[in-house]
Amino acid sequence: MTGRKILMDFEVTPTSHTLEAYAARGGYQTVSRVLREMKPTDVTKEVTEAGIQGRGGASFPAGRKWQVVDPHDGEPHYLLANADEGEPGTFKDRWILENAPHKLLESMLIAAYALGCRNTFVYIRGEFDLPYRRLQAAVEEAYKAGYFGEKILGSGFSCDIYVFRGGGAYVCGEASSLLASVEGIRGYPRNRPPRLTVKGLYQCPTVVNNVETLSNLAWILRHGAAEYRKVGTPKSPGTRLISISGHVNRPGVYEVELGYPWRKFLDEDCGGILGGRKLKAIIPGGISSQVLPGETAYELMLSHEALWDVNSSLGSGGMIAIAEGTCMVRLLQIMLRFYHHESCGQCTPCREGMGWAHRVIDRIVAGQGRPEDIDTLIRISKFNDGTTICGLGDAAGYATVDFIKHFRDEFEYFIEHKRSKNDGRLECLPEVANA
């Protein structure tokens, strides 16, 4: 077992996502009490004391972000749930949208009350079908029951919610690009300062939080910050949803109490590595987080501080297990192809650098690589580090440098012998080939 459950604390059934089922589990009772008994600043204080960190990748404390917004400054405020889950390897927010949409909606009501937001948005990945239909149905149920609209539950608080479908751009998962997309303009990242909590949507104070981050709020306000602090570690309170894929026997979405042993998670909860092979490497939190050798991961706990100590992160919670026999050169080629395709092209280092890196790795895999290509990939990565508006170029560079740092011998062998050093590729595991 992966510890205490906060988000996955119910049995999933064909109807467990509905308002009737959620209400039977105590749903919307917390927001009712909050509206009756708490001031907006009390809610922000409780969230701050709980210490919940952002679950979308940056791990920034949610309460500290909220504290910038004055709910009584007379300006319009906006709250957006970032459901544009486009990070390769990440599908944990989809689980919430499909199975617990009302948990997200109740939590957004609590956040909107704390932040003084009359209008809220869920920006959902355009390719999502079932998650969108489940969420839209939940919104309609909530309106019908009086949880959104004018003077909610007889209080003086009014709030509306809009579900906004994205156009399929990975870069719109970045908060400022997301806002641009909602405003109806090209989804380009913005330079900061000013921060989005000062000048965000329509140049008004705006908070953008990840779906998983927001979905914890109903539990936190129901049980209190002190109780939440009892889960996880002092520096990483609470749980994380981990979507694990790749070479494990039981891929899927797991709720893991932070501080849980990584070896136990992989070997027991996920059923071990496919085909009885060794774990060669692992990508901890979506491909924007730095790859770790398998032996390093096995010695760690699943917590933010443990990953920071080895220069990686839990990121967006998308874990990819990589078995022995995988060609790391070809795997990097797949990743760089993605980054090249998804670069918005606004920043010259990213626009040109992603194409350059993609061409170099393609040349290596085609058997035309040169020894200096390895250092060229590292040099391109350093050109992108800190020179772009958003982190896409940085993330691609971190991935490239770490792949080469840990598996340089494979790149050198591929260039010299014009083929992979490994026994096979990802698809050569029999269990994967026959899946």
Residue pairs with C-beta under 8 A, 6 or more apart in sequence:
1 269
2 254
2 255
2 256
2 257
2 260
2 265
2 269
3 231
3 239
3 255
3 256
3 257
3 260
4 231
4 239
4 257
5 239
5 255
6 216
6 219
6 231
6 238
6 239
6 255
7 96
7 100
7 103
7 212
7 215
7 216
7 219
7 239
7 241
7 255
8 95
8 241
8 253
8 255
10 16
10 25
10 100
12 99
13 21
15 21
16 22
16 99
16 100
17 98
17 99
17 100
17 101
17 102
17 134
17 138
18 102
18 138
18 141
19 27
19 102
19 138
19 141
19 142
19 145
22 28
22 100
22 102
22 103
26 222
27 102
27 103
27 106
27 218
28 102
28 106
28 145
28 147
29 222
30 106
30 110
30 218
30 221
30 222
31 106
31 109
31 110
31 113
31 147
31 153
31 218
31 221
32 153
33 221
34 43
34 110
34 113
34 221
35 113
35 152
35 153
35 155
35 157
36 155
38 221
40 71
40 113
40 114
40 115
40 116
41 71
41 114
43 110
43 111
43 113
43 114
43 221
44 63
44 66
44 67
44 114
44 115
45 63
46 220
46 221
46 224
46 225
47 62
47 63
47 66
47 114
47 217
47 220
47 221
47 225
48 61
48 63
48 64
48 66
48 67
49 63
49 225
49 226
49 229
50 63
50 220
50 225
50 228
50 229
50 237
50 238
51 61
51 63
51 225
51 228
51 229
51 237
51 238
52 61
52 62
52 63
52 213
52 216
52 220
52 228
52 237
52 238
53 59
53 60
53 61
53 62
53 213
53 236
53 304
54 60
54 61
54 62
54 65
54 209
54 210
54 213
55 210
55 211
55 212
55 213
55 216
55 240
55 241
55 316
55 317
56 82
56 173
56 209
56 210
56 212
56 213
56 316
57 87
57 210
57 285
57 286
57 288
57 313
57 315
57 316
59 304
59 313
59 314
62 209
62 213
65 197
65 207
65 209
66 111
66 114
66 115
66 207
68 195
68 197
68 198
68 205
69 77
69 115
69 116
69 197
69 205
69 207
70 116
70 205
71 77
71 114
71 115
71 116
72 116
73 205
75 204
75 205
76 118
76 119
76 202
76 204
77 115
77 116
77 117
77 118
77 204
77 205
77 206
77 207
78 117
78 119
78 120
78 121
78 200
78 201
78 202
78 204
78 205
78 206
78 207
79 108
79 111
79 112
79 115
79 117
79 120
79 121
79 206
79 207
79 209
80 120
80 121
80 122
80 123
80 175
80 178
80 179
80 182
80 201
80 206
80 207
80 208
80 209
81 104
81 108
81 120
81 121
81 122
81 123
81 209
81 210
81 211
81 214
82 123
82 173
82 175
82 178
82 208
82 209
82 210
82 211
83 93
83 97
83 122
83 123
83 124
83 125
83 128
83 131
83 135
83 211
84 123
84 124
84 125
84 166
84 172
84 173
84 178
85 91
85 92
85 93
85 94
85 125
85 128
85 173
85 211
85 316
86 125
86 169
86 170
86 172
86 173
86 342
87 170
87 173
87 286
87 287
87 288
87 315
87 316
87 318
88 286
88 287
88 318
88 335
88 338
89 243
89 245
89 246
89 283
89 286
89 287
89 318
89 319
89 320
90 243
90 285
90 286
90 316
90 317
90 318
91 243
91 245
91 253
91 318
92 212
92 241
92 242
92 243
92 253
92 316
92 317
92 318
93 210
93 211
93 212
93 241
94 128
94 131
95 241
95 243
95 253
96 103
96 104
96 211
96 212
96 215
96 241
97 104
97 124
97 128
97 131
97 132
97 134
97 135
97 211
98 130
98 131
98 134
99 134
100 215
101 134
101 135
101 137
101 138
101 139
102 138
102 141
102 142
103 215
103 218
104 122
104 135
104 211
104 214
104 215
105 138
105 139
105 142
105 147
105 148
105 161
106 147
106 218
107 214
107 215
107 216
107 217
107 218
108 120
108 122
108 161
108 214
109 147
109 148
109 152
109 159
110 217
110 218
110 221
111 117
111 120
111 207
111 209
111 214
111 217
112 118
112 120
112 159
113 157
113 159
115 207
117 159
117 207
118 158
118 159
118 160
119 159
119 160
119 161
119 162
120 159
120 160
120 161
120 162
121 161
121 162
121 163
121 164
121 182
122 135
122 161
122 162
122 163
122 164
122 211
123 164
123 166
123 172
123 178
123 181
123 182
124 131
124 132
124 135
124 163
124 164
124 165
124 166
125 131
125 165
125 166
125 168
126 165
126 166
126 167
126 168
127 168
132 163
132 165
135 163
136 163
139 148
139 161
139 163
142 148
142 161
143 149
146 152
146 153
147 153
148 159
148 160
148 161
149 158
149 159
149 160
150 158
151 157
151 158
152 158
152 159
164 181
164 182
166 172
166 178
166 181
167 181
167 187
169 177
169 181
169 187
169 342
169 344
170 338
170 342
170 392
171 177
171 187
171 188
171 189
171 342
171 343
171 344
171 390
171 392
172 178
172 180
172 181
172 187
174 189
174 390
174 391
174 392
175 196
175 208
176 189
176 190
176 192
176 196
176 390
177 187
177 188
177 189
177 190
177 344
177 390
178 187
178 208
179 190
179 196
179 200
179 201
179 206
179 208
180 186
180 187
180 188
180 190
181 187
182 201
183 201
183 202
186 344
187 344
188 344
188 346
188 389
189 344
189 346
189 389
189 390
190 389
191 389
196 206
196 207
196 208
197 205
197 206
197 207
198 205
199 205
200 206
200 207
200 208
210 316
212 240
212 241
212 317
216 228
216 238
219 228
220 228
228 237
228 238
229 237
231 237
231 238
231 239
231 257
231 258
232 238
232 239
232 257
232 258
232 259
232 303
233 258
233 259
233 301
233 303
233 305
235 303
235 304
235 305
236 258
236 259
236 303
236 304
236 305
237 258
238 258
239 255
239 256
239 257
239 258
240 255
240 256
240 258
240 302
240 314
240 317
241 253
241 254
241 255
241 256
241 317
242 253
242 254
242 255
242 256
242 265
242 302
242 317
242 319
243 252
243 253
243 317
243 318
243 319
244 251
244 252
244 253
244 254
244 270
244 319
244 320
244 321
245 251
245 318
245 319
245 320
245 321
246 319
246 320
246 321
246 322
246 323
247 273
247 274
247 275
247 277
247 279
247 321
247 322
247 323
247 326
247 426
247 429
247 432
248 266
248 270
248 271
248 272
248 273
248 274
248 321
249 270
249 271
249 272
249 273
249 274
250 269
250 270
250 271
251 270
254 265
254 269
254 270
256 265
256 302
258 302
258 303
258 304
259 301
259 302
259 303
260 301
260 302
261 301
261 302
262 297
262 298
262 299
262 300
262 301
262 302
263 298
263 299
265 302
266 272
266 273
266 279
266 297
266 298
266 321
270 321
273 279
273 321
273 323
274 323
274 429
274 431
274 432
275 323
275 429
275 430
275 431
277 323
277 324
277 325
277 429
278 294
278 323
278 324
279 294
279 297
279 298
279 321
279 322
279 323
279 324
280 293
280 294
280 322
280 323
280 324
280 325
280 326
280 328
281 291
281 292
281 293
281 294
281 297
281 322
281 326
281 328
281 406
281 407
282 291
282 292
282 294
282 297
282 319
282 320
282 321
282 322
283 289
283 291
283 292
283 318
283 319
283 320
283 322
284 290
284 292
284 297
284 307
284 312
284 313
284 314
284 315
284 319
285 307
285 312
285 313
285 314
285 315
285 316
285 317
285 318
285 319
286 315
286 316
286 317
286 318
287 318
287 320
287 335
287 338
287 395
287 399
288 315
288 316
288 391
288 395
288 398
288 399
289 307
289 312
289 313
289 314
289 315
289 316
290 311
290 312
290 313
290 398
290 399
290 402
291 312
291 322
291 399
291 402
291 403
291 406
292 310
292 312
292 406
293 406
294 322
296 310
300 306
300 307
300 310
302 314
303 314
304 313
304 314
307 313
307 314
322 328
322 331
323 429
324 422
325 422
325 423
325 424
325 428
325 429
326 422
326 425
326 426
327 410
327 414
327 420
327 421
327 422
327 424
327 425
327 426
328 403
328 406
328 407
328 410
328 411
328 422
329 361
329 364
329 365
329 407
329 410
329 411
329 414
329 420
330 365
330 420
330 425
330 426
331 403
331 426
332 361
332 399
332 400
332 403
333 361
333 362
333 364
333 365
335 396
335 399
336 354
336 357
336 358
336 361
336 396
336 400
337 358
339 354
339 357
339 358
339 392
339 393
339 395
339 396
340 354
340 355
340 357
340 358
342 392
343 350
343 351
343 354
343 392
343 393
344 350
344 392
345 351
346 389
347 387
347 388
347 389
347 390
347 393
349 383
349 384
349 387
349 388
349 393
350 384
350 388
350 392
350 393
350 396
353 380
353 381
353 383
353 384
353 393
353 396
353 397
354 393
354 396
356 380
357 377
357 380
357 381
357 396
357 400
360 373
360 376
360 377
360 380
361 377
363 369
363 370
363 373
364 373
364 411
364 414
364 415
365 414
367 418
367 419
369 414
369 415
369 418
370 415
371 412
371 415
371 416
373 415
374 404
374 408
374 411
374 412
374 415
377 400
377 404
378 400
378 401
378 404
380 397
380 400
381 396
381 397
381 398
381 400
381 401
382 397
382 401
384 393
384 394
384 396
384 397
385 393
385 394
385 397
386 394
387 393
388 394
404 411
409 421
410 420
410 421
410 422
413 420
413 421
414 420
414 421
426 432
427 433
